Amino acid sequence: MIDEDLHTARRRARRWDELNESRTAISGLMRDARRELDASAGARLGAYTMVLATVERELAEVGPARELYEELLVRQERRMTGSADPRGAELLEIGRMLTELDVELPARERARAAGLAVLDGEGGREETVAAFVRDVGAVGMSVAPDVADGEVEGVVARLGERCVELGRLRDTLNARREELLLAG
Protein backbone atom coordinates (compact mmCIF):
# COMPACT_ATOMS: atom_id res chain seq x y z
CA MET A 1 0.00 0.00 0.00
CA ILE A 2 2.70 2.48 0.94
CA ASP A 3 4.69 1.61 -2.22
CA GLU A 4 1.71 2.38 -4.43
CA ASP A 5 1.03 5.58 -2.49
CA LEU A 6 4.69 6.48 -2.77
CA HIS A 7 4.76 6.01 -6.54
CA THR A 8 1.52 7.95 -6.97
CA ALA A 9 2.81 10.73 -4.76
CA ARG A 10 6.07 10.77 -6.71
CA ARG A 11 4.21 11.23 -10.00
CA ARG A 12 2.12 14.00 -8.50
CA ALA A 13 5.21 15.67 -6.98
CA ARG A 14 6.99 15.58 -10.33
CA ARG A 15 3.93 17.09 -12.00
CA TRP A 16 3.88 19.79 -9.32
CA ASP A 17 7.56 20.51 -10.00
CA GLU A 18 6.89 20.76 -13.75
CA LEU A 19 3.95 23.08 -13.19
CA ASN A 20 5.89 25.17 -10.71
CA GLU A 21 8.74 25.56 -13.22
CA SER A 22 6.20 26.58 -15.86
CA ARG A 23 4.69 29.11 -13.49
CA THR A 24 8.12 30.57 -12.74
CA ALA A 25 9.04 30.77 -16.41
CA ILE A 26 5.72 32.30 -17.40
CA SER A 27 5.93 34.83 -14.58
CA GLY A 28 9.37 35.84 -15.85
CA LEU A 29 8.03 36.23 -19.37
CA MET A 30 5.19 38.36 -18.03
CA ARG A 31 7.64 40.65 -16.25
CA ASP A 32 9.61 40.99 -19.48
CA ALA A 33 6.47 41.71 -21.46
CA ARG A 34 5.37 44.38 -18.98
CA ARG A 35 8.71 46.12 -19.46
CA GLU A 36 8.33 46.19 -23.22
CA LEU A 37 4.65 47.12 -23.32
CA ASP A 38 4.12 47.86 -26.96
CA ALA A 39 1.27 46.51 -29.05
CA SER A 40 2.76 43.05 -29.53
CA ALA A 41 3.97 42.86 -25.94
CA GLY A 42 0.45 43.66 -24.74
CA ALA A 43 -0.90 40.76 -26.78
CA ARG A 44 1.82 38.45 -25.43
CA LEU A 45 1.05 39.61 -21.91
CA GLY A 46 -2.60 38.67 -22.40
CA ALA A 47 -1.61 35.24 -23.73
CA TYR A 48 0.81 34.67 -20.85
CA THR A 49 -1.87 35.70 -18.36
CA MET A 50 -4.25 33.08 -19.75
CA VAL A 51 -1.59 30.36 -19.73
CA LEU A 52 -0.53 31.31 -16.21
CA ALA A 53 -4.14 31.09 -15.02
CA THR A 54 -4.36 27.58 -16.49
CA VAL A 55 -1.13 26.53 -14.79
CA GLU A 56 -2.31 28.02 -11.49
CA ARG A 57 -5.57 26.02 -11.75
CA GLU A 58 -3.61 22.83 -12.44
CA LEU A 59 -1.33 23.54 -9.48
CA ALA A 60 -4.39 23.91 -7.28
CA GLU A 61 -5.73 20.58 -8.57
CA VAL A 62 -2.45 18.81 -7.85
CA GLY A 63 -2.47 20.32 -4.37
CA PRO A 64 0.34 19.77 -1.90
CA ALA A 65 1.83 16.92 -3.95
CA ARG A 66 5.45 17.71 -3.10
CA GLU A 67 4.72 17.80 0.64
CA LEU A 68 2.76 14.53 0.52
CA TYR A 69 5.51 12.86 -1.49
CA GLU A 70 8.20 14.04 0.96
CA GLU A 71 6.12 12.85 3.91
CA LEU A 72 5.73 9.40 2.35
CA LEU A 73 9.47 9.28 1.63
CA VAL A 74 10.17 10.14 5.28
CA ARG A 75 7.82 7.36 6.44
CA GLN A 76 9.48 4.87 4.12
CA GLU A 77 12.91 6.02 5.32
CA ARG A 78 11.92 5.55 8.96
CA ARG A 79 10.62 2.08 8.18
CA MET A 80 13.79 1.07 6.33
CA THR A 81 16.25 2.55 8.84
CA GLY A 82 14.38 0.92 11.70
CA SER A 83 14.45 -2.52 10.11
CA ALA A 84 17.21 -4.98 9.29
CA ASP A 85 17.15 -3.78 5.68
CA PRO A 86 20.79 -3.17 4.62
CA ARG A 87 19.69 -0.11 2.68
CA GLY A 88 18.82 1.51 6.00
CA ALA A 89 22.50 2.03 6.82
CA GLU A 90 23.07 3.70 3.46
CA LEU A 91 20.03 5.90 4.05
CA LEU A 92 21.39 6.93 7.44
CA GLU A 93 24.74 7.87 5.87
CA ILE A 94 22.99 9.81 3.10
CA GLY A 95 20.92 11.61 5.73
CA ARG A 96 24.05 12.53 7.66
CA MET A 97 25.73 13.87 4.54
CA LEU A 98 22.64 15.85 3.53
CA THR A 99 22.49 17.40 6.99
CA GLU A 100 26.12 18.49 6.66
CA LEU A 101 25.40 19.94 3.22
CA ASP A 102 22.41 21.84 4.61
CA VAL A 103 24.88 23.71 6.81
CA GLU A 104 27.94 23.96 4.56
CA LEU A 105 26.29 25.04 1.31
CA PRO A 106 24.42 28.08 2.71
CA ALA A 107 27.54 29.14 4.64
CA ARG A 108 29.61 29.08 1.45
CA GLU A 109 26.86 30.90 -0.45
CA ARG A 110 26.84 33.62 2.25
CA ALA A 111 30.63 33.95 2.04
CA ARG A 112 30.44 34.21 -1.74
CA ALA A 113 27.68 36.83 -1.54
CA ALA A 114 29.78 38.81 0.96
CA GLY A 115 32.70 38.70 -1.47
CA LEU A 116 30.49 39.90 -4.31
CA ALA A 117 29.34 42.77 -2.08
CA VAL A 118 32.98 43.76 -1.57
CA LEU A 119 33.62 43.66 -5.31
CA ASP A 120 30.41 45.59 -6.10
CA GLY A 121 31.35 48.31 -3.62
CA GLU A 122 28.13 47.91 -1.64
CA GLY A 123 28.13 49.83 1.63
CA GLY A 124 31.34 50.92 3.28
CA ARG A 125 34.42 48.96 2.22
CA GLU A 126 35.52 48.36 5.80
CA GLU A 127 32.16 46.84 6.81
CA THR A 128 31.78 44.69 3.69
CA VAL A 129 35.36 43.40 3.96
CA ALA A 130 34.82 42.61 7.66
CA ALA A 131 31.67 40.64 6.79
CA PHE A 132 33.55 38.84 4.01
CA VAL A 133 36.48 37.95 6.30
CA ARG A 134 34.03 36.66 8.95
CA ASP A 135 31.96 34.61 6.49
CA VAL A 136 35.04 33.17 4.78
CA GLY A 137 36.42 32.21 8.19
CA ALA A 138 33.16 30.43 9.01
CA VAL A 139 33.79 28.02 6.12
CA GLY A 140 37.37 27.29 7.17
CA MET A 141 39.16 29.69 4.84
CA SER A 142 41.14 32.75 5.79
CA VAL A 143 41.51 36.15 4.22
CA ALA A 144 43.43 39.13 5.58
CA PRO A 145 41.37 42.20 6.55
CA ASP A 146 43.38 44.27 4.04
CA VAL A 147 42.50 41.90 1.19
CA ALA A 148 42.89 43.21 -2.36
CA ASP A 149 40.07 42.94 -4.89
CA GLY A 150 42.09 40.46 -6.97
CA GLU A 151 42.28 38.08 -4.03
CA VAL A 152 38.58 38.59 -3.29
CA GLU A 153 37.80 37.64 -6.90
CA GLY A 154 39.81 34.44 -6.55
CA VAL A 155 38.14 33.47 -3.29
CA VAL A 156 34.69 34.28 -4.71
CA ALA A 157 35.45 32.12 -7.77
CA ARG A 158 36.60 29.19 -5.60
CA LEU A 159 33.54 29.55 -3.37
CA GLY A 160 31.29 29.59 -6.42
CA GLU A 161 32.91 26.45 -7.82
CA ARG A 162 32.57 24.70 -4.48
CA CYS A 163 28.92 25.74 -4.19
CA VAL A 164 28.26 24.18 -7.60
CA GLU A 165 30.06 20.98 -6.54
CA LEU A 166 28.12 20.81 -3.27
CA GLY A 167 24.84 21.45 -5.08
CA ARG A 168 25.59 18.57 -7.44
CA LEU A 169 26.50 16.32 -4.52
CA ARG A 170 23.24 17.23 -2.77
CA ASP A 171 21.28 16.42 -5.94
CA THR A 172 23.12 13.10 -6.32
CA LEU A 173 22.51 12.16 -2.69
CA ASN A 174 18.83 13.09 -2.92
CA ALA A 175 18.47 11.03 -6.10
CA ARG A 176 20.15 8.02 -4.45
CA ARG A 177 17.96 8.43 -1.36
CA GLU A 178 14.86 8.52 -3.52
CA GLU A 179 16.08 5.50 -5.51
CA LEU A 180 16.61 3.48 -2.33
CA LEU A 181 13.24 4.47 -0.91
CA LEU A 182 11.31 3.72 -4.07
CA ALA A 183 12.97 0.33 -4.38
CA GLY A 184 11.87 -0.51 -0.84
Protein Blocks (a to p, Z undefined) as FASTA:
>chain_A
ZZmmmmmmmmmmmmmmmmmmmmmmmmmmmmmmmmmocfklmmmmmmmmmmmmmmmmmmmm
nmpmllmmmmmmmmmmmmmmmmmbfklmmmmmmmmmmmmmmmmmmmmmmmmmmmmmmmno
pajfklmmmmmmmmmmmnopacdfkbcfklmmmmmmmmmmmmmmmmmmmmmmmmmmmmmm
mmZZ
